[in-house]
Amino acid sequence: MRKLPALVLLALLAACKPAADKSAADDRPPVVPDVPEAKLDGPAAASLAVALDGAGLRFIDKTSGKASLLAFGTPRKQAEEALARVAGVVDDRSDNDECGAGPMQFSRFDAMTLNFQDDKFVGWFLGDEAGAEFYSTVSGIGIGTTRAKASASATVVDHKDSTLGEEFSLGTGDAAIGGMFAESGKDAKIEALFAGANCFFR
């Protein structure tokens, strides 16, 4: 999606060039902006891993295996500081007053977005972007995991009537993690994972 504006601009510029220049322009590959690499440069990045959880985000000590949960309901400042210790400085903050779940605010750290309402951590969303590879469930399910592999380590429940596409959940109940496959079939790969309250329009 980030490449679209550049490609549209190139098409418009090409249309304005004289016919004599067209062949030369066609020989040059399109120039698109670089996608920034994920930083993961927080002070605790070397010692902590972040696991996706249906009740929040779980921070796991890479040496001892000890885990602590950043639970939904945590104040925004505390939640941002906790993830920043691993992911680095927040990339941007935004808000949307028209979410189906009500007005919501967001803090994005590369591929991970934390969702807030009333200054409390209420959900997270992980997209197929730079940095997504740093996050997975404790059983290893993350962006790019196939349906077959996910089904081998968790209960995958398809939401057949979803308006969002190939939506599914890992497990059931309030602690389930939601997600979307890129397509149907056992070889389909996960392109998004989420939990808690999110800004979806169903």
For each residue, the residues with C-beta under 8 A, 3 or more apart:
1: 4
2: 5 33 35
3: 6 7 32 33
4: 1 7 8
5: 2 8 9
6: 3 9 10 30 31 32 33
7: 3 4 10 11 30 32
8: 4 5 11 12
9: 5 6 12 13
10: 6 7 13 14 30 31
11: 7 8 14 15
12: 8 9 15 16
13: 9 10 16 17
14: 10 11 17 22 25
15: 11 12
16: 12 13
17: 13 14 21 22 25
18: 21 22
19: 22
20:
21: 17 18 24 25
22: 14 17 18 19 25 26
23: 26 27
24: 21 27 28
25: 14 17 21 22 28
26: 22 23
27: 23 24
28: 24 25
29:
30: 6 7 10
31: 6 10
32: 3 6 7
33: 2 3 6
34:
35: 2 129 130
36: 130
37: 130
38: 110 111 130 131 133 134
39: 87 88 110 131
40: 45 86 87 88 110 131 134
41: 45 88
42: 45 83 84 85 86 87 88
43: 85
44: 47 48 85 86
45: 40 41 42 48 85 86 87 88
46: 62
47: 44 61 62 63
48: 44 45 59 60 61 62 85 86
49: 59 60 62 86
50: 57 58 59 60 83 86 87 112 134 135
51: 57 58 59 60 67 135 136 137 138
52: 57 58 124 126 135 136 137 141 142 177 193 195
53: 56 57 58 69 137 138 175 177 195
54: 170 171 174 175 176 177 195
55: 69 71 72 174 175 195
56: 53 69 70 71 72 74 121 124 195 196
57: 50 51 52 53 69 70 82 83 124
58: 50 51 52 53 67 68 69 70 138
59: 48 49 50 51 67 68 69 70 82 86
60: 48 49 50 51 65 66 67 138
61: 47 48 64 65 66 67
62: 46 47 48 49
63: 47
64: 61
65: 60 61
66: 60 61
67: 51 58 59 60 61
68: 58 59
69: 53 55 56 57 58 59
70: 56 57 58 59 74 79 82 83 121
71: 55 56 74 121
72: 55 56 120 121 122 123 196
73: 120 121 122
74: 56 70 71 78 79 82 120 121
75: 78 79 119 120 121
76: 79 80 105 107 116 119 120 121
77: 80 81
78: 74 75 81 82 121
79: 70 74 75 76 82 83 107 114 116 121
80: 76 77 83 84 90 107 114
81: 77 78 84 85
82: 57 59 70 74 78 79 85
83: 42 50 57 70 79 80 86 87 109 112 114
84: 42 80 81 87 88 89 90 109
85: 42 43 44 45 48 81 82
86: 40 42 44 45 48 49 50 59 83
87: 39 40 42 45 50 83 84 109 110 112 131 134
88: 39 40 41 42 45 84 109
89: 84
90: 80 84 93 107 108 109
91: 108 109 110
92: 107 108
93: 90 105 106 107 108
94: 105 106 108
95: 103 104 105 106
96: 99 103 104 106 199
97: 103
98: 103
99: 96 102 103 104 198 199 200 201
100: 199 200 201 202
101: 104 117 122 197 198 199 200
102: 99 117
103: 95 96 97 98 99 117
104: 95 96 99 101 115 116 117 122 197 199
105: 76 93 94 95 115 116 117
106: 93 94 95 96 113 114 115 116 199
107: 76 79 80 90 92 93 113 114 116
108: 90 91 92 93 94 112 113 114
109: 83 84 87 88 90 91 112 113 114 131
110: 38 39 40 87 91 129 130 131 132 134
111: 38 126 127 128 129 130 131 132 134 135 143
112: 50 83 87 108 109 124 125 126 131 132 135
113: 106 107 108 109 124 125 126 127
114: 79 80 83 106 107 108 109 121 123 124
115: 104 105 106 121 122 123 124 125 196 197 198 199
116: 76 79 104 105 106 107 119 120 121 122
117: 101 102 103 104 105 120 122 197
118:
119: 75 76 116
120: 72 73 74 75 76 116 117
121: 56 70 71 72 73 74 75 76 78 79 114 115 116 196
122: 72 73 101 104 115 116 117 196 197
123: 72 114 115 194 195 196 197 198
124: 52 56 57 112 113 114 115 194 195 196
125: 112 113 115 192 193 194 198
126: 52 111 112 113 132 135 142 143 192 193 194
127: 111 113 132 143 191 192
128: 111 132 143 144 191 192
129: 35 110 111 132
130: 35 36 37 38 110 111
131: 38 39 40 87 109 110 111 112 134 135
132: 110 111 112 126 127 128 129 135 142 143 144
133: 38 142 143 144
134: 38 40 50 87 110 111 131
135: 50 51 52 111 112 126 131 132 142 143 193
136: 51 52 139 140 141 142 145
137: 51 52 53 140 141 142 154 170 177
138: 51 53 58 60
139: 136 153 154
140: 136 137 145 153
141: 52 136 137 145 149 150 153 154 170 190 193
142: 52 126 132 133 135 136 137 145 190 193
143: 111 126 127 128 132 133 135 189 190 191 192 193
144: 128 132 133 189 190
145: 136 140 141 142 149 150 189 190
146: 149 150 186 187 188 189 190
147: 150 151 156 181 185 186 187 188 189 190
148: 151 152 186 187
149: 141 145 146 152 153
150: 141 145 146 147 153 154 156 170 190
151: 147 148 154 155 156 186
152: 148 149
153: 139 140 141 149 150
154: 137 139 141 150 151 170 171
155: 151 170 171 172
156: 147 150 151 168 169 170
157: 168 169 170 171 172 176
158: 166 167 168
159: 162 164 167 168 169
160:
161:
162: 159 165 166 167 202
163: 202
164: 159 167 180 200 202
165: 162 180 181
166: 158 162 180 181 182 183 184 188
167: 158 159 162 164 178 179 180
168: 156 157 158 159 178 179 180 181
169: 156 157 159 172 176 177 178 179
170: 54 137 141 150 154 155 156 157 176 177 178 179
171: 54 154 155 157 175 176 177
172: 155 157 169 176
173: 176
174: 54 55
175: 53 54 55 171
176: 54 157 169 170 171 172 173 195
177: 52 53 54 137 169 170 171 193 194 195
178: 167 168 169 170 193 194 195 198
179: 167 168 169 170 190 192 193 194
180: 164 165 166 167 168 190 191 192
181: 147 165 166 168 184 188 189 190 191
182: 166 188 189 190 191
183: 166 188
184: 166 181 188
185: 147 188
186: 146 147 148 151
187: 146 147 148
188: 146 147 166 181 182 183 184 185
189: 143 144 145 146 147 181 182
190: 141 142 143 144 145 146 147 150 179 180 181 182 193
191: 127 128 143 180 181 182
192: 125 126 127 128 143 179 180
193: 52 125 126 135 141 142 143 177 178 179 190
194: 123 124 125 126 177 178 179 198
195: 52 53 54 55 56 123 124 176 177 178
196: 56 72 115 121 122 123 124
197: 101 104 115 117 122 123
198: 99 101 115 123 125 178 194
199: 96 99 100 101 104 106 115
200: 99 100 101 164
201: 99 100
202: 100 162 163 164
